């Protein structure tokens, strides 16, 4: 809720949208929804019996609850739903909102993602499948990587046409110029080693933006710090961007903030907008040791100034999830 309050306030709508609320949508993504509520209420059921289970358990565990709650909080009466696609959910929510605005279904859309997944069951489950880091250190694309480090968080953004934003005097922070989404259809938890599905999502996003690979200046990678993901994503970038993949910086924000699961696509989209505004590629914190399967420029050490020969800076932000879900956003500096 805090993220949505801040997003609407920054958009000039602290007291609610100034346009017809029937024309404002809301789409929020999550990977595992109210898992904390499920764990808590299962213990209540076990210890105290069925009569003690909270009447609020169902709405608190529903994956679509965030969208519904925010729509009520802010009086948004346009299309409203949740996206549940594991770690691609936040990016899918943003892509869905983009299409709503482009197609004229709404005038504006509140989009984002949220996750509070650091619970005993979630931690044990991810550890049990070997997905999280035994060392507790996130080292995306590094030869020493051994799994992801879980984080929690939320981000919200307001999408509307540039014309509408300018007309009402809103500050435009950046442009969402492209979106691509695909499925691996390969394995429920492992990415396609060839990066085929991810590569197609990248290609679709930059084609949607009407941008050639040479027009991409930075990649905010999914970069989870797992052996499989990072190698697969590297292959995807090389396939989709060709030689350009070796010429531009590729960062993983998860090296600094951990993996926020279903919120990651939204949290990192917001961070990508800020990075483009500042003209920098954030570093992949802790990267030191190269391996053959990860051979791009992962921005070790310090942040790096981005260059674009005078045109607005552009980046792609990748989000890939269990289930083979791939979503890529193409963003441009304002």
N, C-alpha and C positions, 0 to 999 in steps of 0.2 A: 504493500500500500504506500509506503514511503516513496519508493521509486516512482510510482504513478503520480503521486502528489507533486514530486519534484519535476517530473517531465511536463505535466500540464502547466505548472507554474512557469517554467522556463519558456513554454510555448505561448505564454500570455493568457492562460486560461485557469488561473488560480481559483477563480470562483465558478468554474465550469465553462464548457465550450460556448463561444459566442454565436455559433451556427446552430441550425436545427438539430437537436439531440437525436432525432430519428435518422440523421445522416452522419452519425459518428459511430464507428465500429470499435470493437475491442477483441483482440486475439492475444492470448498469452500461452506460452509453452511451458511444459514441465516434463521431466523424464519419468519420475516415480511418484509424483503427487504427494498425498498426505501419508507417507509411509510411517512417520512418527506417530500419527494418530492410530494407525492400524496396530502398531506394536503396543502402544499404551492401552488401547481398548481390548486387545487380545489378553493382556495380563489381567485387566479388570474382569473379563469373562471367566478366565481361569480361576481367579482367586475369589471373586464375589458373586459370580453367576450372571445369567443373561439379564436379569432385571436391573443390574447396576450399569450396564453398558449405556453410554451417553446417547441421548437422542440427537446430539450433534455429530455423532461419529461419521455418518454417511456424508453430510456436506463437507466435513473437515477432511475426508479422505479422497473426495472426488477430484480427479485430475483437472476437471473443467471449472472447479470452484473459483480459482483466481480470476478468470475472465468474468464470471458472474458477479463476484464480489466487487470488482472494480467498476463494472458497468453500473451497479447499484450505487456505489460510492460517488461516482461522478455523473450519474444521470445519462449514461450513454445508451441509446436505444436502437442503434443500427445493428448490423450483423455482429454476433457475439458468440465465440466458441473458443475451445482450447485445442492446442496441438500437442499430441503425445507421440513423440518419435525419438525417444531416448535423447542422446546428446545433440541431436539436430533440431530439437523441438523449438528452441528460441529462434533459430534462423528460419525455420518453417513458418513460425508465427509472423515474423517480419515480412517474409515473402508473400504470405497470404494477405496481409494488410496492404502491401504494395499493389497487388492485383485488384483488390477491392477499390482502391483509389483510382487506379488506372482505368478500370472498367466503368467508373461512375456509380458503383454501388453505394459508396459513401463519399462524403467530402473530406473526412479525416478519419484516422484510425489510431487508437492507442494500442501499441504492440509491445511485446517483450517476452521475458521468461523469468521463472523463479524456481528455486530448488532449495530445500532444507533436507539434505540427504545424509547428513552425518549422524546416523543412528546405529545402535548396536546391530540390528539385523542387516541393514544396508552394508555396513562395513564388513561384517562377517561374510555376507554373500559375495561381495566383490573380491574379498581376500580369498574365499574358497575357490573362485574360478581363476585365480592368478592374475587378476586385472590390476590390482593396486600394488604399490611399491613396497616390498619388504623393508627397504632401507629408509622409507619415508621421505625420499628426496625426488623431486620432479626434475628430470633431466631430458627434456625433449630433444630428439635427434642426436643425442650423445651416445657413444658406444657403450656407456655404463648404464643406460636407462634400464629400469626393471619394473615399470608399471606406473600408473598415475597416482597422484595424491589428491584426495577428494577435497573439494571446497564447497562453500555455500554462498548464495548470493541472488540478486535480482537486478534487472534493468528494465526500464520502460522508455519508449520513444514515441513521439507523435509524428505520424506521417500525414502529409497533405501535399497538394500540388504547390509548386513554387509560386504560381500566380496567386493562389488563395492566401498563402503565407505573406507574400509581399503586400497584397491589398490590405491586410489587416495590421501590417507593421510588425509582424513577428520576425525575430532573428532566425535566419536560416543557418543551421550548424553544418549541414552537409547534404549531399544528394545521394539517394539510393537509386542507382541508374541501371542495375541489372540483378537478376535472380535466376538461379538454375537449381533444379532438384531432380534427383534420379534415385534408383534403387540398385544395389549390387546383385540381388537375387543369387547370393553366393553361400552365405553362412549366417546363422543367427547372431553370433557374437564376434566373428573374425572378419576383417575386411578382405576383399578380393586382393590377393598379393600383387596383381598387375595394376591395381588402382583404376581399373576400367570405369566403374560407376562414378567414382569421385572425379575422374578426369572429364567425363561427360558433363557432370554438373558444373565444373569450372568453365568448360567450353560454352555451355548454355548460358551461364551468367554473363560472360564477356560478350557473347553474341547478342544477348538481350540488351546489353548496354551499348551495342554498336561500337565496341572497342576491339582492337587487335591486340595480340599478346604484347607487342611493343608499347602499348598504351597502359600497361599495368606497371606500377612503380614499386609496389610492396605487397607481400602476401602475409596476412595474419593467418597462420596455419592452425589447423585443428590441433596438431602437435601434442598428443596426450602423454608422451613419455613411455608408451608401450612399444615393445619391439616390433609388433605387427603393424600397428597404425602408422608409426613414423616412416617406416620403410615403404609402405603402400602409398602414403601421401606423397612422399618424395617422387615415386614413380608417376603418380597422377599429375603432379605439377610439371614434370618433364614432358609427359605426353601432351598435356593441354597447352603448355606455353612454349614448348620447343626450346630453342637456345635462350629465350628470354628468362627461363627458369634459373639459368646459371648466372644471369646478369643482375638480378634484383635481390634485395634482402628478403629473407623468409624468417619471421619471428613466431615464437609460441608464447603467448601471454600466460599459458598455464604453468610455465616455469616460475612465474612470480605469484600467481593467485590460486594455483591449483585448478582442478577440473570441477566446474560447477554443474556438470551433467546437463540437464535440460535447460538450465539458465545460460549455459556457456555461449550459445549463438547470439543471444541478446546482449549479455555482458560484454562480449568481445566486439560486437558491432558498435556499441557505444564507445568502447575504447579505441576502435579503429577510426571512428569519426574524430575523436579528440586527437589522435596521433596525426591524422591528416591535417587538422587545423594547425597543429604545431610544426608540421613538416618533418616529422621524425619517424623512424622505425625503431620501436622499443627493442631492447636486447632479448635474446633467449638466455635467461639467467642460468649460470652454471655450466653452459656448454663449453667443453674443452677437448673432448676426444672424438675424432672423426672415425666413421666406419664406412666401408665400401657402399652399403645400401643407402646411406644418407650423405650425399655429396654436394649439397647446395650451400649457399651462404646463409647461415642461421644467425647472424648478427651476434657473435660472441662479445662479451665485455660490456661496452657502453652503447647507448642509443646512438643512432646514426642519422644524419641529415639526409632527407630525401631530395632527389632532383628530378625535374620533369621538363626541362627546356622551355619554361615559361607557361605551359598550360597547367590547368588545375591538376593536382596530384590525385592519383587513383590507387585503390587497393582492392583486393578480394579478401573476403573473410570466409574461411572454410569451417563447416560443421558436419561431422560424420557420426552416426549413431549405431548402436547395436540394432540389429534387424536389417542392416544394410542400407540405412537411410542417409542420403547425402543432400546437403543444402549449402549453396554458395551465394553470397551476396557480393555485389560489385558496388563500391562506394566511391564518391568523388568529393574532394574538398570544396567548400563553399567559397 
